[in-house]
């Protein structure tokens, strides 16, 4: 007769609570430093309100995890709230800089509201989705939903063009970026599709020079996603989203098949499509010109590379340790609170502060991939790895664009930059990662004879 032995394991919730206290100190301390530098006499009343709200934002998901996902990863939530706290402090600083220049903005208050909505969304995901494997039933539904969301900005009368990119829709008086939510739906679809067909994709196909390539009929999904990525880049004028979607698919394809030939084929296809789009479509060519010839006086005076150049000079003025919170001029860079918040942070916190924030992203992605390794089912492995790669690729695309490693895109830095759609979607990503990590870290029953 088998005897079931319970195995005691630390849930990590106490560790999480301690790390949340550190995140709270970062957020509130950043707010105080900004007010001391800008106003000399801080408004302690507003700081107290902010401290109380941020404390609630830390405690609510922590309590939810204690009840519905006790074994979830204890590091992800504090890391995300630490990044969000830095973002809130920096956006509050940018509001103050705009006010000094005669422009009144409330980006900081709106961002705090979106962080609160994101916390509620992540908590709701953890409450509703009690087992991540349930999502596999909606593989094709998620794929269809992702394509619909991706194409919504192209609908006449619904999609709106902002700053040259048609990636928004107008809804309820707000501009919503459906591509952020399409990212999540497509990751669920990729995970479900690949876990079902990975054996065929990995083992079947001709060999050329010792490299195994996919069969033509198996390459259909790859070509379809490639075509969809090019459609996004051409019709919506959004190179960043195109690169993000295609990069996520290739990363998940490699995790599922462990075949580098798939990745090589995909990269060659994307490069061919990107070069062809740059040669055919003027708006894509302008992005490339701004990237390759940013310091060209004609491009700068025409406004093609002005934002990029100002961001580069701002980071250069920050040096190693920065000018200090509240001591720089982030208002000189267009969209400093959203697209170029990395440049704003590089100016006032320097290379040291910027590297510290990037290390937080490294920790977050590491915990996501560790969850992917630890979870016991194939769908969960692909889902966690896809969500982790999505965060990593988005950070690379944003930071790479601001620093001229790759062409500049319109994506926002996850959890850090101002933007409601991005904030809400990435908190949903965090909720899914926490749910998968609960399944990965929950101890299995040990049976002894």
N, C-alpha and C positions, 0 to 999 in steps of 0.2 A: 504494500500500500504506500503510495507516495505521500510525503509530508511537505506542505507548502511552508517555506521559511520566509518570513518578512526580512527584507534587507533595509536597514536604516541608512538614509542618505541625507546629506544637508541640502536643503532646497535652495539656499543662497539668498533668501529674502532679506536676512539681516545684513548681509554684505551689500545687497542692492540699496537698502535704506541708508547705509552709511555713504555709499557713492552718490545717492540722490542729495544728501546733505552737501556734498562737495559741489554738485551741479548748482544747487541753490545759492551757495556762496559765490560761485562764478558769476551767475546772472545778477544777483543783487549787488555784488562788489563792482561789477562793470557799470551798472547803472549809477552807483554812487561816484565812481571815478569820473564818469562823463559829466555829471552835474557839478562836481567840484572844479573841474577844468573849465567848463563853459560858463556856469552861473556864479561860481565862487561860494555862494550861499545856497546849498541844495534845498529843494522843497521836500522836507522830511515826511510830510504828509503823503505826497504822491509816491515817494519811495516806499513808505510803509504799506500802502495799498498794493503796489507792485510786488513787494516781498510776500504779502499774504496770498495774492493770486498765484504767484509762481510756486509757493509752497503747496497750494491746493493742486496745481498741475502736476507736481511731483507725487503727491500722496494718493490721488484718485487712481491712476493706473497701477500703482504699487498695491493698493488694497484689492483691486480687481484681480491682480495676479495671485495674491494670497488665497483668494477664494476659488478661482477657476483654472489657474495654471501655476500651481505651486512649484513645479520643477523647471519653469521657464528660465532662460538665460538671465543671470542677475546683472550683467554688464551692459546689455544693449540699451535699456531704457535710460540709465544715468548718462551714458555717452550721448544719446540723442538730445536729452534735455540740456546737457552741457553745451552742445553745439547750438541749440536753440537759444540758450541764455546769452551766449556771445553774440549771436545774430540780433537779439532784441536790444542789447546794449549798443551795438554798432548802428542799428537803424535809428534808435533814439538819438544817437550822436549826429547822424545825418539829418534828422529833423531839425536839430538845433542849428546845424550849419546852414540849412536852407533858410531858417528863420533869420539868421544874421544877414543873409543875402537878400532879404525882403520877400521870401517865398514861404508861406505858411503851409505846412504839410502835417499829416497825422499818420504817417506810415508806421510809427512805433506802436500806437494804439491799435491800429488795424492788424498788425502782425501778432500782437498779443492775443487778439480775438481769434485769429486763425490758428495759433498754437493751441488755444483752448478747444476749438472745434476739432482739431486734429487729435488731441488727447481723447476726446469723447469718441471720435471715430475709431481709434485704435482699441479703446476699451470695449466698444460695441462689437468689433470684429472678434475679440477674444471671448466675449459672452455668447455670441451667436454661433461662431464656428468652433464647436467643441472638439472636433477632430478634423485635421487638415485633409485627410483622405477623402472626405465627403466632396471636396471641390473637384475631384477627378471625374465625378459623374457629369459635371458641366463643362467638359473639355470643349466640345464643339459649340456649345452656347457661348462660352467665353471667347472663342475665336471669332464668332460672328459679331458679338458685342464689341470686341476690340476693333474690328474693321469698320463697323458703323461709327464708333467714336472717332476713329482716325479720319474718316471722310466727312464728318459733320461740318467742319469749317468750310468745305467746298460748296455747301448747300446755299444757293442764292437767298438772300434775306436773313439768313441765320448766321453765317460766318462773317466775321469782321476782320479787316486788315489793320494791324497796329505795327508801326515802325517797320513797314515793308514786308512783314510776315503774316500770312493768313493762317494762323493756328488757333484762333480764338472764336468763340461763339458768344453772342449776347443773350444773357438769360437773367431775368429778374433784376435788371439794372446793373448787373455785374458782367465782367468779361471772364468767361470760363475757358480753360485750356483743356479740351477733352482728351488730347494726346497723353496727358499725365495719367489719366485713368485707363486709357487704352493700353498703356504699358503694363498695368497689372493684369488686365484681362488676357493679353497676349502671352504673358508669362505662364498663366494657368493653362492656356491652350497648348503652348509649347511643351510644358511638363507632361500633360496628359497624352499628347500625340507621341512624344519621343519615348515615353516609358512603354508605350504599346508597340512601337515599331523599331526600337533600338537594335534588336537582334538582326533584323533585315538590313538596317542601315549600316551596321558595323561589319557584317560578315559577307554580304553579297556585293558583287561588282567586279569589273575587270581590273587587272593590274597593269600599270604602265610604268616602266623603269623601276619596278619594285614598290610602287605606291598604289594602293588600292583606291580606286575612285568609285563613286556611287553609280548604280545602274540608272539609265535615263528616266525610268518611271519612278524610281525612288528619289531622284533629284527634283521632282516636281514641286514639293513644298519649299525647297531652297530657292528655286527660281521664282516661285510665287512671292515669297517674302522679299526677295531681292527687287522684284518689280514694284511691290508695295512701297519699299523704302525709297526707290527712285521717284515714285509718284509723289510721295510726301515732299521730297527735296525739290522737285520741279514745280509742283502746283502750289505748295504752301510756302515755298521759299524758306525752308527750314532745314538746313544741313545738319544741325545738331540732333533733331529728332530722328532723322533718317539714319544717321550713324548710330544712335542709341538703340533703335529697334533692331537693326541688322546685327549690331554687336552683341546684343543679348541673345539673339537666336543662335549666332555662331558659338558663343560661349556654352550655351546649354547643349548644343549639338555635340560639341567636343566632350562635355561631361558625360553625355549619354552613350557615345560611341567610342570615345578615346581614339578617334581617327583624325590625325592632323591633316589628312588629305581633304577632308570636308572643310576645315578652317581655311586651308590654302585656296581651295576652289572659291569659297565665299569671298575672301579678301581680294582675289583677282577680279571677280565679278564686280565687287563694289568699286574698286579702283577704276575699272573700265567705265562703269556708269558715271562715276564722279567726274572723270576727265571729259567724257562725252558731254555731260551736262554743262560743264564749264565752257566748252567750246560752242555749244549751241544756244544756251540761254544767257542773256546779258546779266540778269540779277545774280546768277551763280558766279559768273565771271567777275563781277564787282567784289564779291566776297573773297575770291582768290587774290585779286589785285590788292585789296586792303591787307591781306595776310602777307603776301610776298613783298609788297612795296609800301609798307605802312608809313615810312618817313618821307615818301615822295611829297613835295610841297603842293603839287596840283591835287593829289588825292586828299591831302589834309584840308586844304582850303575848300574843296568841294564837299567836305563832310563825310567822305567815304571811310577814312581811317582816323578821323578826329577822336572818336571815343576810345579807340584802342591806344592811340599814342598818349592821350592824357592819362589813361590808366597806367601805362608803362612808366611814365614820368612820375606819377604819384607813388608807385611802389619803389622807384629808384630813390625818391626823396626820403622814404621811410628807412632805408638802410637796413642794418642788422637788427636793431632794437626798436625802431619806429619813432615817430614824433611824440607818442603818448596819446592815450584816449582823450579826445577833445582838443588836441593841439594841431591837427592837420587841416587840410582843405579838401575833404571828400566831395564837397559840392561842386568842384570844378570838373568832375567826371560825370557825364550824362548817365542817368540810371544807376547811380552809385549804390542805391539801396537794393537793387535787384540783380541785373546782369553783371554789374561790376562791384559787388560787395567784396569780392576777393581783393580787388585793387584797393578799396577803402581800408580793409583790415591790414593789408601789406603796408600801407602808408603809416597808419597810426600804431600798429603793433609790431611792424617790422617783419623781417624774414623769420625771426625766432617765433613770434606769435603765429605767423601763418603756418609754419611747420608744425607747431603744437596742434593747431586745428586739423591739419591734414593727418596727423597721427591719430586723432580721435576717429576720423573716417577709416583709417587703416584698421583700428581696433574693431570698429563696427563691422566692417567687411570680413575681418578675420573670424569674428564670432558667428557671422552668418554662414561662412564656409565650414566652420567647425560644426555647426548645426547640421549642415548638409552631409558631412561625413558620419555624424553620430546617429542620424535618424535611420530607422530600420527598413522603411519602404522606399521603392524606387521613385515614386511620385514625389514624396517628401524631399528626397535628395535633389531632384531636379528643380522643385519649387524653391527650396531654400537657396540653392546655388544661383538660380535665375534672379531672385530678388537681391541677393548679395552682389552679383555682377551688375545689376541695374544701378545700384548706388555707386559702385566703383566706377563704372563707365561714365555716369553722369558727372561725377566729380572730376574725372579726367578730362572730359569734353569741356567743361566750364573753365577749369584752371588752365588747360592747354590753350583754349581760345584767348584768355586774358593775357597769357604770357607768350603768345605767338608760336606755340608749338604746333598748333593746328589752326585752321581758319576759325574765325570768331563765329559763335552760334548764339542763339537766343535762349538757351536753357538756363535754368536757375540752379544755384547750389543747394542740394537737399538740406532741409531743416535750418538753413542759415540765412538765405536770401529772402527778400520780401516777395510774396506771391501766394495767393490763397489756394489756387489749384494745386500747385506744387507741394505746398505744406500739407494739405489734406491728403493728397495721394501718397506722399511719403510716410505719413503717419499710418495709413492703411497698410503700407508695405511693412512697417515695423510691427503692427499688430499680427500680421500673418507670420512674420519671422518668429515672434514670441510664441505663437501657437505651435509652430513646427518644432521650436526648441524645447517646448514642454514635452512633446512626444519623444524627442531625441534623448532628453536627460531623465525622463521618468524611468525608474528602475524596473526591469522585468522580474517576474517571479522566478525565484531559484528553487528548483525542485530537487530534493535529496531522497535517495531511496531508503 
